[in-house]
């Protein structure tokens, strides 16, 4: 099975990378700009000029050399390289390294104590078959982590911790005096302290007992611990938060724009406790609309250099697990002082716009305000107003459980905001934005956090209304600072163009379902991607295609170096609207106020480091959130072992097929050795398992019927028995 280049999470593919990869693929070959343009399928003059500029930059950096006029070759390099090791469950590794098109394979006996995610030095000693690099780990530059989650296995005078992560190829030895009162079979956090020269296993100490495997809280805390995420605040941080003066002071109001008398309301999920944004609405004398996007003024309370700020920075984000939120800020702030609750005065940071009936921005203002929320809506309640154009909220939709009537002013505001949002969204889509409305799995939980049912979160007009005005605020703040001369350091949310190879791969897969992409230009690519996402809605393959399409995109990240946001089709974009749950928004608020006060450009290096940390923490939080959903899906399937389910083959590997159940999006595996009607082998080109005798094929996207074989909450693994293809079973 060919292993393609796996990108580092912090690295975004761009033209420079694409050109370097062409040179490194064939280190002895010479290329001119026309050949490179042809290989990258770039035909326009602007694109070719970009290639020429990039070649000159690479030459200046001595990455390539000009051996004849306009002809270039890659500069030769050493046999020692630095990269990140990606371990497999079989104990082999692949070093992800910028200098190589493909990852460097490292066999088991050449791993030399490197662990998954470590930054390592690798000696590339030979080329494998098909000219692929192979090497040996010669030095561990930096450990990715030293704390692991696993189950303690007691012996007479010592113990071993068997680590839960499948990529961990060794257990951890724990001397008896470092067991920390853990009992046999406990799930624990263990820290590696040493790895003696002749020892097979590293030596560790038990840092914390999480509980017994399989228990709900144990497993949720395990998920957080695996990614180094906290689940409670240290006492000194809570004390610091509780000492804050959260009252609204007359002196402070005088420093702010007073917008308490302007009609203001929030629209949030019905179970939300932290309301970090509100909208205000009023009609101006000239017939235009003044719309305020008011954001909780977290930076008023969380000051640089305090323990609160240090804790918020370290966390960088709230983590939304399946049964709980692990907040970035203590509750007194996140659900109290900074939450824009109805009928309460709050300090806010606002972006206020004058919009015409065609959603054109005529004026904008940014600054600190004081606001008063007149009403709190759930998305479902606002949706009723949009759909009925009326003011009656039925009891089954109402937050209180009782029917009630909304004031005419709020109805008028909601309908006009919806109308303007639809105009803005339409314009955004015409400019090349991509509409990812991926279905999100949610669970109905009982009092003991057991899943009683599965439902899917969908985006309706009320959700999109809020989304559009948040996008307006985010891009306007970014453009306001980004366009200033001289250039000022700022926090941008960027999204590079998609990886060409991944798009081609997506094209191959979706062609099996009768879909196609047009990759000739940026416009045709985005148009055909949007058409694809629209065409698959409601189909069995929707979730798989949505997932593959998202994976073909570059990863959005925070940086001080703006390149725009491809997916949203914005030249400038930032995060301003959620400082309760995202630290970059806190930094944006601080920098915006600093520049409004006439401050000079902030230290770019310092903020770039904070951006990288925030992007990394966002990635860890997303992984923990996915794992918690997977855990709850397996818990849900435990009670459905006797049922047959219709599913779609969502992945094919040499060891089996992954099947996603259409009704609840639970994904499990059918192991190749368990398919008994033939001997099956993996056909990589067809994304299929093929029977040697019958030539029967199980291919990506096929609908099959499965039954639960085994559920493992501790390993978060679900195994299916394959009943057969849908058509065969129905026949």
C-alpha angles and dihedrals in degrees: 000000000000115000113214123210110285112212124227109251093240094048122091119200113240140156093281091054093045092052093045090051090055091054094044093049089065106021094182097049126100121220137185126205094263093056091049091048090052092049091050092044091238111152106159123095093238091055092048091050089053089054091052091050091048092050090053091049092050089049090051090051089049092238089124133020130220105230094174133006107301093351119113140188132185116262112248119249143197126276092241117082138174123226147129119281119227110197124208125217087253093064096254122119143212120207113217105215131172093222095062132066090210128038117264111250116226117190121221096261092051097052091093097196098311113147130208113290096013119142104239144177112234130194110215102212104169147355119255125219113306090027095286119155123249128183153158129249107245101173141010105227096183134354114236089214141346099197121079138177119232148130120277116233111194123214124181099276104006143017142226127218112217104209118228096218111095091214091064104094097186136052121229123247115225121191115225093250091058100051092099096214093303116151130220110283096020119139107235146172109242127190122210109231102171144353108208117214098251099033120111091207133040118250118242148173127227107244100179141002110228098185139253118335114257096027111124100237092042091056095044091049089046091056091053092045093051089062095039092249120148123232099196139030121252112252094247090055092050090048091051092050093047091054093059118112102236097173121116108250127205092222091055093047089057090060092055140065105261110226099157094117095053115098105262132173142162130230114196142143111295093244095047120126099177114063105187098167137047134175126223124198136192136155114236126219091253090058095254123120128246108211122183125199102202119195128191108265096233093158089064089065102028105063125188115262095026127118088245091057093045091052093046091050093049091051092039092181144030113251117226108205124180095263105022148017119241098205128216090219130042115266095254086067105028097046098020129031095017097040112099094224121177120271093015131111113235140182108243141176109224144197108200121191137188107216131186124221087267091056092252114153109235098169138005135194131187126193151099117304143170116232141180120213111221096190144009119217132187114222089250092057093049089047090058090055091049094047099042098031083218138111102237119106111194121227095248090058100036119105089225095047090242129101116249143165126248122222115261090240093059092045090052091047094048094049093047092046089050091050093050092045091055091052091050092047092049091052091048092052091049089053091058106271116156119233108221106177095163115182111249121209117230131178135218103224129197124221091279093050094253113147112247095176147350126238134171125240110226132188113241131175094278091055091046091048091059092041093055095050092046088051090049091054094044096050094040093053090047093048092045091059098028094058095050120114124252093037115255129209110254141160112256131185103220134186119189126211116281123273106264093215092052091050090052089050090050089050090055093050099045092047086073088066095046096259127125141194126213106217098175096110142355091265096049090044095054093041093051092043090054090047090051092050090049094046095053095051110125093007123122091245094050098103093045093049092045090051094047091047091052090048090053088061125085116253118261114234144169120260143146089232108084120212097153131249114285098190094051094036092232125142090206126030136160140161112257104139107071112046091147090067106020126056095203088065089055089053090048091053092050095047093045092053091044091054093043085056090054099260121164122242114300124233106287095197093054093049094044089058090051090049092053091049091049092050091049093049090048089055093050091048091050090051091050090049091051091048092051091052090048090050092052092046090055090047089052092049092053088076094049102057096127096052130095117226134197111231144168123237100246099175139016124202138163090262099048148302130291115222125197116203109231096214098055108009092239110154125208140160134255106201116224092232090057094061098092106178094081144351106273129202130189117256105195096189093055095037087234149118109233127200112232097217105025095033084221109163133211104194136182108276096021115138112236138172117237140176129207111263103171138357121200114186094180095054090031090231130144122196124196134199111224112232093180144266116323094245093049093049093047091047 
